[in-house]
């Protein structure tokens, strides 16, 4: 089974792509996360699913990809038949599709929080802001009495954001607390609307603002991804592309693959204009890391290894690279054994 249709983007077209991508999060009480980790990893690996899932006592968060059948089986495992029981029912789930594998390997990680804010007073299971459906978002953010805040990090904002949105210029979500203290005032900013990629940050951000005395706090339900999926381009107030944390790098309206790429030296997302900059050298450097010689040297060597692997018809990273490496080791052992047998005294 899939997550409830109201959460799982049932209106998303089902194109013929080999990979189905699931982005999922849910704040839920999971005190048994250590016992849940191994079975979840075993299930995903057994289905050929790759990506990252984060487990914490407060819930689950992550993005994975696999065949449509494998991802549907994972949804059934998470929301009904697996060891989570019904605790993840009602999770925020988004599906999209890809022609190539967005991830290289499968990882299940245990962390103290599924999205790190380090604010013990925040509990999204107890208190969050008012959810705003994508269909109602434009009307809200066009009001003059609403302060619109992008809760994502600066490199994400740089690829695209909503018109009139404030950029906190944070490099990590933990810094959002400092931004609130310095730039927002509950006595002045009576109505605050926030948004993020998929909605999870805003669960915590809205809970944090309410704990600081802000009266009316709104957040975009399902995040930018949900908005881009259901909003016709001609009605959209989102400008640019939305950064996603996998090899797709960015998506646009309809969750179609975007044009952004990653700098392999510093991992900063790059627009077409960035790639046309004089300081951009494919696989080696970009305008954002142009002065970091150490990163350039490491990236240049990595690019050389990638080019060499490609020339040899081998994978360079991920599970495929491990398979190729094991195949080469076995071939060498077989060759050594043949040589030993050939040279064995009669």
Secondary structure, DSSP 4 states (H G I P E B T S, - for coil): -PSPTTTTTTTS-----SEEEEEEEEE---TTHHHHHHHHHHHHHHTT-EEEEEEETTEEEEEEEE-HHHHHHHHHIIIIISTTTTTTTT-EEEEEEESS-S-SSEEEEE-S-SS----TT--TTT---EEE-HHHHHHHHT-TT-EEEE-S-HHHHTTEEETT-EE---SSGGGHHHHHHHH--TTT--EEEEE-SSSHHHHHHHHHHHHTT-SEEEEETTHHHHHHHHS-GGG--EEE-EE-SSTT-EE-GGG-B-S-EE-TTT--EE-HHHHTSTT-BTTTB-TTSTT-HHHHHHHHHHHHHHHHHHHHT---SHHHHHHHHHHHHHHHHHHHHHHHHHTS--
